[in-house]
Amino acid sequence: MTLIKSISGIRGTIGGIAGNGLTPIDIVKFTAAYGSWIINKTNIKKIVVGRDARISGQMVNNLVIGTLQGLGIEVIDLGLSTTPTVEIAVPLEKAGGGIILTASHNPKQWNALKLLNEKGEFISDADGKELLEIAEKAEFSFAEVDDLGTVTQDDSYLQKHIDAVLALPLVDVAAIKAANFKIAIDCVNSTGGIFVPALLKALGVETVYELYCTPDGHFPHNPEPLPENLTEIAKVVKAKNADLGIVVDPDVDRLCFVCEDGAMFGEEYTLVAVADYVLKNTPGNTVSNLSSTRALRDVTERAGMEYHASAVGEVNVVNQMKANHAIIGGEGNGGIIYPESHYGRDALVGIGLFLTHLAKFGKSISLLRSSYPAYYISKNKITLTPEMDIDALLLKVQEKYKNQPTSTIDGLKIEFDKEWVHLRRSNTEPIIRIYSEAGSETVAENLASKIISDIKEILKLN
């Protein structure tokens, strides 16, 4: 069993012994800490809650809402929802914060509490540390019977979210409708099965082939939208002669596409394509994390704008976007953050912008993909002993490549002209993740192998 407390929330596997998994006791403990922290920070006794469709969702939802009521907090329960929908709802409801019950792309045995501040954005690292301290000390003061919180069920936010997408100036419903797209979708039997078909209908898409759209939490394949997990939708796209396929993860904050020939558009290129469209219409800067493709930088500089890199993690991307007045940003995992809507990864916003872009491009999605610089990312890791000083090891690698441009805002990134390698430590296990990118798969893998060899050589010298 696993329980992980990090900047992205409290996540773990359901069951087991308290403190070793996401048990009812752990759910109540961390919810109480969060609710107490929100009251202390904002003096607002109102929190929005929504969940994805995973099997444990109703159980976790009951515990979370009951605990918040016990703190005297008014709960707005969106029921089956998406992460970006809850993010939108928090400021609209003038709430002190929000909780999304989702383990994102993790398998069905996982669940999590994703925690938002009063802006509907993920809490900061400093905020998270405060919250964990409250949980550790069990500094909770519960309400007396006459002051218990209330619960309001609100199912209006599906439409509110869709309306918000349609209202974006760069989403052209008429152009999408005129394109007469035939689209296959894979929503991994979670809440995308509710939200994505409704959005496509609102965008004027009349032909939709639905795959895994029953929101019962029985994921038919690994829910992370990687090529090896998307073989079925690739077959459907080809069999139905669809123009493209759309895939989302269980909480609908990651988005990727399948080309008309069944090939993957590449989740790294979701942000690249959408940013290209936005930059053509709105001058401004862009941001992605250090482990994302260089193609975004190329597209941004081609438009005469500035690209900035952030540390890995949505909070870090958002902070960098605000600091550099970026008009679009995100992560190479198919996460699009478009401030014109809100500061959170949003697959629904991404669908609206991408389909407009494709409709105006007027050609196939594979031709659109071929219009962007071709890069390949190799993802590797090296396991170390728990007592190993990873920071010292990275300093020695940095010294070896001191004549190359480097960044140390998150681990170590070394640039070699248009190629790069990014080394960062895991927060949960004694490993270094090694991502490398180049113009060919072979060169990317060779670059990673060279760095891994360097690390092993340094370890021998010690």
C-alpha positions in Angstrom: 0.0 0.0 0.0 1.2 3.5 -0.7 0.4 7.0 0.7 2.2 10.0 -0.9 2.0 13.6 0.5 3.3 16.1 -2.1 2.7 19.5 -3.7 0.1 17.9 -5.9 -2.0 16.7 -3.0 -2.6 13.5 -0.9 -2.7 10.4 -3.0 -2.5 6.7 -2.3 -3.9 3.3 -2.8 -7.2 2.4 -1.3 -7.2 0.1 1.8 -4.5 -1.3 4.1 -3.3 0.1 7.4 -3.8 3.8 8.3 -0.8 5.8 7.4 0.3 3.3 4.8 -2.5 3.7 2.3 -5.4 6.1 1.6 -7.6 4.7 4.3 -10.8 6.3 5.7 -8.8 7.5 8.7 -6.2 9.2 6.4 -9.0 10.7 4.2 -10.6 12.3 7.3 -7.3 13.4 8.8 -6.1 15.3 5.7 -9.5 16.7 4.8 -9.8 18.1 8.3 -6.3 19.6 8.0 -7.2 21.2 4.7 -10.6 22.5 5.9 -8.9 24.0 9.0 -6.2 25.6 6.9 -8.8 27.1 4.5 -10.7 28.6 7.4 -7.5 30.0 9.0 -6.2 31.4 5.7 -9.4 32.8 4.1 -12.0 33.0 6.8 -14.3 31.5 4.2 -16.3 28.5 5.3 -17.2 27.3 1.8 -15.5 24.6 -0.3 -16.2 23.0 -3.7 -15.9 19.3 -4.1 -15.9 17.2 -7.3 -14.7 13.7 -8.3 -13.8 11.5 -11.2 -15.6 8.2 -11.7 -13.2 5.8 -10.1 -14.7 3.0 -8.1 -13.7 4.4 -4.7 -15.0 7.9 -5.5 -18.3 7.7 -3.7 -16.8 6.4 -0.6 -14.1 9.0 -0.5 -16.6 11.7 -1.4 -18.8 10.7 1.6 -15.9 10.9 4.0 -14.6 14.2 2.6 -18.0 16.0 2.7 -18.9 14.7 6.1 -15.6 15.9 7.5 -16.0 19.3 6.0 -19.5 19.5 7.4 -18.0 18.6 10.8 -15.8 21.7 10.5 -18.8 23.9 9.9 -18.0 24.3 6.3 -20.6 24.8 3.5 -20.0 22.2 0.8 -20.8 22.7 -2.9 -20.9 19.1 -4.3 -20.4 19.0 -8.0 -20.6 15.2 -8.0 -19.1 13.5 -11.1 -16.9 16.3 -12.5 -13.4 17.1 -13.9 -10.4 18.8 -12.3 -10.7 21.9 -14.5 -14.4 22.2 -13.8 -13.8 22.4 -10.1 -11.0 24.9 -10.7 -13.5 27.1 -12.6 -16.2 26.6 -9.9 -14.2 27.8 -6.9 -14.0 31.5 -7.8 -17.5 31.5 -9.3 -18.8 30.2 -6.0 -16.6 32.6 -4.0 -15.4 29.6 -2.1 -12.3 29.4 0.1 -11.0 26.4 -1.9 -11.8 23.2 -3.7 -11.0 19.5 -3.5 -10.9 17.2 -6.6 -11.1 13.5 -5.7 -9.0 12.0 -8.4 -5.8 10.1 -8.8 -5.5 11.5 -12.3 -3.8 9.0 -14.6 -3.1 6.4 -11.9 -4.8 3.0 -12.1 -8.1 2.2 -10.4 -6.7 1.2 -6.9 -5.5 4.8 -6.5 -7.4 7.9 -5.4 -6.3 11.3 -4.1 -7.3 14.7 -2.7 -6.2 17.4 -5.1 -6.3 20.7 -3.2 -7.1 24.1 -4.5 -6.8 27.6 -3.0 -9.4 30.4 -3.2 -8.4 31.2 -6.8 -9.1 27.7 -8.0 -5.4 27.0 -8.4 -3.3 24.3 -6.8 -1.9 25.2 -3.4 1.8 26.2 -3.2 4.6 24.1 -1.7 4.6 26.4 1.3 0.9 26.1 1.7 1.2 22.3 1.5 3.8 22.2 4.2 1.5 24.3 6.5 -1.3 21.9 5.8 0.8 18.8 6.6 1.9 20.3 9.8 -1.7 20.8 10.9 -2.5 17.2 10.0 0.5 15.9 11.9 -0.5 17.9 15.0 -4.2 17.0 14.5 -5.0 20.7 15.2 -8.7 20.4 14.4 -11.6 22.2 16.0 -14.9 20.7 15.0 -18.3 22.5 15.0 -21.0 21.9 17.5 -24.3 20.4 16.4 -26.0 23.7 15.6 -23.1 24.9 13.5 -22.5 21.9 11.3 -22.0 22.7 7.6 -24.5 22.3 4.8 -24.3 20.4 1.5 -25.6 21.7 -1.8 -25.7 19.4 -4.8 -24.9 21.4 -8.0 -25.0 19.8 -11.4 -24.9 23.0 -13.4 -21.2 23.2 -13.9 -21.1 20.9 -16.9 -23.0 23.5 -18.9 -21.1 26.4 -17.2 -17.8 24.9 -18.2 -18.9 24.3 -21.8 -20.3 27.8 -22.0 -17.0 29.1 -20.8 -15.2 27.2 -23.6 -17.6 28.5 -26.2 -17.2 32.1 -25.0 -13.4 32.1 -25.7 -12.7 34.4 -28.6 -10.3 31.9 -30.2 -12.8 29.1 -30.2 -14.7 29.3 -33.5 -17.8 27.1 -33.4 -18.8 28.0 -36.9 -15.5 26.9 -38.3 -15.6 23.6 -36.4 -19.1 22.9 -37.5 -18.3 23.7 -41.1 -15.4 21.3 -41.0 -17.9 18.4 -40.4 -15.4 16.4 -38.4 -15.9 12.8 -37.7 -14.2 12.2 -34.3 -13.6 9.1 -32.2 -13.1 9.5 -28.4 -11.7 7.4 -25.6 -12.7 8.7 -22.1 -11.4 5.6 -20.2 -14.8 5.1 -18.5 -14.5 8.2 -16.3 -16.1 11.7 -16.3 -14.7 12.6 -19.7 -17.5 10.2 -21.0 -20.0 12.9 -19.8 -18.1 16.1 -20.5 -16.4 15.4 -23.9 -19.4 14.3 -25.9 -21.4 17.2 -24.5 -18.7 19.6 -25.5 -18.4 18.2 -29.0 -22.1 18.4 -29.5 -22.0 22.1 -28.4 -19.1 22.7 -30.9 -21.3 21.4 -33.7 -19.6 18.0 -34.2 -22.3 15.7 -35.3 -20.4 12.4 -35.8 -18.8 11.1 -32.6 -17.7 7.5 -32.1 -17.7 6.9 -28.4 -15.2 4.4 -26.9 -15.2 3.8 -23.1 -17.6 6.6 -22.2 -19.5 4.9 -19.4 -18.4 6.7 -16.2 -18.3 3.6 -13.9 -14.5 3.7 -13.0 -13.8 0.4 -14.6 -10.8 1.5 -16.7 -10.5 -0.7 -19.7 -6.8 -0.1 -20.1 -4.1 1.8 -18.2 -5.6 5.3 -17.9 -2.4 7.2 -18.7 -2.8 8.4 -22.3 0.4 7.0 -23.7 0.7 5.3 -27.1 0.9 1.8 -25.7 -2.5 2.3 -24.0 -4.3 3.7 -27.0 -4.3 0.8 -29.4 -8.1 0.4 -29.4 -9.0 4.0 -30.3 -6.3 3.9 -33.1 -8.2 0.9 -34.6 -11.5 2.7 -34.3 -10.2 5.9 -36.0 -9.0 3.8 -39.0 -12.1 1.5 -39.1 -14.5 4.4 -39.1 -12.4 6.7 -41.4 -12.6 9.3 -38.6 -10.7 12.6 -39.0 -9.0 12.2 -35.6 -9.3 10.6 -32.2 -9.4 12.5 -28.9 -8.2 10.9 -25.6 -8.5 12.3 -22.1 -7.4 11.0 -18.7 -9.8 10.2 -15.9 -10.0 13.8 -14.5 -9.9 15.4 -18.0 -6.9 17.7 -17.5 -4.7 15.8 -20.0 -5.4 15.7 -23.7 -3.9 13.8 -26.7 -4.9 13.1 -30.3 -4.8 10.3 -32.7 -4.2 11.0 -36.4 -6.5 9.8 -39.2 -4.1 6.9 -40.0 -4.1 5.7 -36.4 -0.7 7.2 -35.6 -0.2 9.2 -32.4 -0.1 12.9 -32.8 2.1 12.8 -29.7 1.0 14.2 -26.3 4.1 16.4 -26.3 2.7 18.1 -29.4 -0.8 18.8 -27.9 0.5 22.0 -26.3 2.8 22.8 -29.3 -0.2 22.8 -31.7 -2.5 24.8 -29.5 0.2 27.3 -28.7 0.9 27.7 -32.4 -2.7 28.6 -33.0 -2.9 31.0 -30.0 0.4 32.7 -31.0 -0.9 33.2 -34.6 -3.8 35.2 -33.1 -2.4 36.7 -29.8 1.2 37.8 -29.4 2.8 36.8 -26.1 5.2 34.5 -24.3 4.9 30.7 -23.6 6.0 28.4 -20.8 6.4 24.7 -20.3 8.4 22.6 -17.9 12.0 21.6 -18.3 11.1 18.0 -19.4 8.8 19.1 -22.2 9.7 19.2 -25.9 11.9 21.9 -27.4 9.3 22.2 -30.2 7.3 24.8 -28.1 10.4 27.0 -27.9 10.9 26.7 -31.7 7.3 27.6 -32.4 7.3 30.5 -29.9 10.6 32.0 -31.3 9.3 31.6 -34.8 6.4 33.8 -33.8 8.9 36.4 -32.5 8.0 35.7 -28.8 9.8 34.5 -25.8 9.8 31.0 -24.3 10.5 30.3 -20.6 11.0 27.0 -18.8 9.8 26.1 -15.4 10.4 23.4 -12.8 8.2 20.3 -13.3 4.8 20.5 -11.7 1.7 22.5 -12.6 2.1 25.0 -9.7 5.6 25.8 -11.0 4.4 26.2 -14.6 1.6 28.6 -13.5 4.0 30.7 -11.4 6.4 31.0 -14.3 3.5 31.9 -16.6 2.4 34.7 -14.3 6.0 36.0 -13.9 6.5 36.2 -17.6 3.0 37.2 -18.7 2.6 34.0 -20.8 -0.5 33.7 -22.9 -0.3 29.9 -23.0 1.7 27.3 -21.2 1.5 23.8 -19.9 3.3 20.5 -19.7 4.4 17.9 -22.3 1.9 15.3 -20.9 -0.9 16.9 -22.9 -1.7 19.6 -20.3 -2.8 22.9 -21.6 -3.0 26.0 -19.4 -4.8 28.9 -21.1 -5.1 32.0 -18.8 -7.8 33.5 -20.9 -9.9 30.8 -19.3 -8.2 29.9 -16.0 -4.8 28.9 -14.6 -5.2 25.1 -14.7 -4.7 22.3 -17.2 -8.0 21.9 -19.1 -8.6 19.3 -21.8 -12.0 20.9 -22.7 -10.4 24.3 -23.5 -7.7 22.4 -25.4 -10.3 20.6 -27.5 -12.0 23.8 -28.4 -8.8 25.5 -29.4 -7.3 22.5 -31.2 -10.4 21.8 -33.3 -10.6 25.5 -34.3 -6.9 25.3 -35.3 -7.4 22.1 -37.3 -10.6 23.5 -39.0 -8.8 26.6 -40.1 -5.7 24.7 -41.2 -8.0 22.9 -43.6 -6.0 19.8 -44.0 -5.5 16.5 -42.2 -4.3 16.2 -38.6 -1.2 14.3 -39.8 -0.2 17.1 -42.1 -0.7 19.5 -39.2 1.6 17.4 -37.1 4.3 17.3 -39.9 4.3 21.1 -39.9 6.1 21.1 -36.5 9.7 20.5 -35.7 10.3 16.7 -35.2 11.8 15.8 -31.9 11.9 12.5 -30.0 12.1 12.2 -26.2 13.7 9.2 -24.5 12.7 8.5 -20.9 15.0 6.5 -18.6 15.8 6.2 -14.9 18.7 5.0 -12.8 18.2 3.4 -9.4 20.6 4.4 -6.6 21.0 3.3 -3.0 18.8 5.1 -0.5 21.8 6.7 1.3 23.3 8.1 -2.0 23.6 11.9 -2.0 21.8 12.6 -5.3 22.4 16.4 -5.1 26.2 15.9 -4.8 26.1 13.5 -7.8 24.2 16.0 -9.9 26.8 18.7 -9.0 29.6 16.4 -10.4 27.6 15.8 -13.6 27.2 19.6 -13.9 30.9 20.1 -13.4 31.7 17.6 -16.2 29.5 19.6 -18.6 30.3 23.1 -17.3 31.0 24.4 -20.8 27.4 23.6 -21.9 24.3 25.7 -21.1 22.7 24.3 -17.9 19.7 24.9 -15.7 19.4 23.9 -12.0 15.9 25.1 -11.2 14.8 21.5 -11.1 17.5 18.9 -11.0 19.9 19.5 -13.8 19.2 20.2 -17.5 22.1 20.3 -20.0 21.6 21.7 -23.5 23.6 20.6 -26.6 22.5 23.0 -29.3 18.9 21.7 -30.0 19.4 18.6 -28.0 19.0 18.3 -24.2 19.1 16.0 -21.2 17.2 16.6 -18.0 18.1 14.8 -14.8 15.9 15.1 -11.7 15.5 13.1 -8.5 12.3 11.4 -7.6 10.4 12.7 -4.6 9.3 9.2 -3.6 12.1 6.8 -4.3 16.0 6.7 -4.7 16.1 7.2 -8.5 17.2 9.8 -11.0 14.8 10.3 -13.9 16.7 11.0 -17.1 14.8 12.6 -20.0 16.6 13.4 -23.3 15.5 14.9 -26.5 16.9 15.1 -30.0 15.9 15.1 -33.7 15.9 11.3 -33.9 15.0 8.5 -31.5 18.5 7.0 -31.8 20.3 10.2 -30.9 18.0 10.8 -28.0 18.7 7.3 -26.6 22.4 7.7 -27.2 22.5 10.9 -25.3 20.7 9.3 -22.4 23.1 6.4 -22.5 26.1 8.7 -22.4 24.8 10.5 -19.3 23.9 7.2 -17.6 27.5 6.1 -18.3 28.9 9.3 -16.8 26.8 8.8 -13.7 28.1 5.2 -13.3 31.7 6.4 -13.8 31.3 9.0 -11.1 29.8 6.4 -8.7 32.8 4.2 -9.3 35.2 7.0 -8.5 33.5 7.4 -5.2 
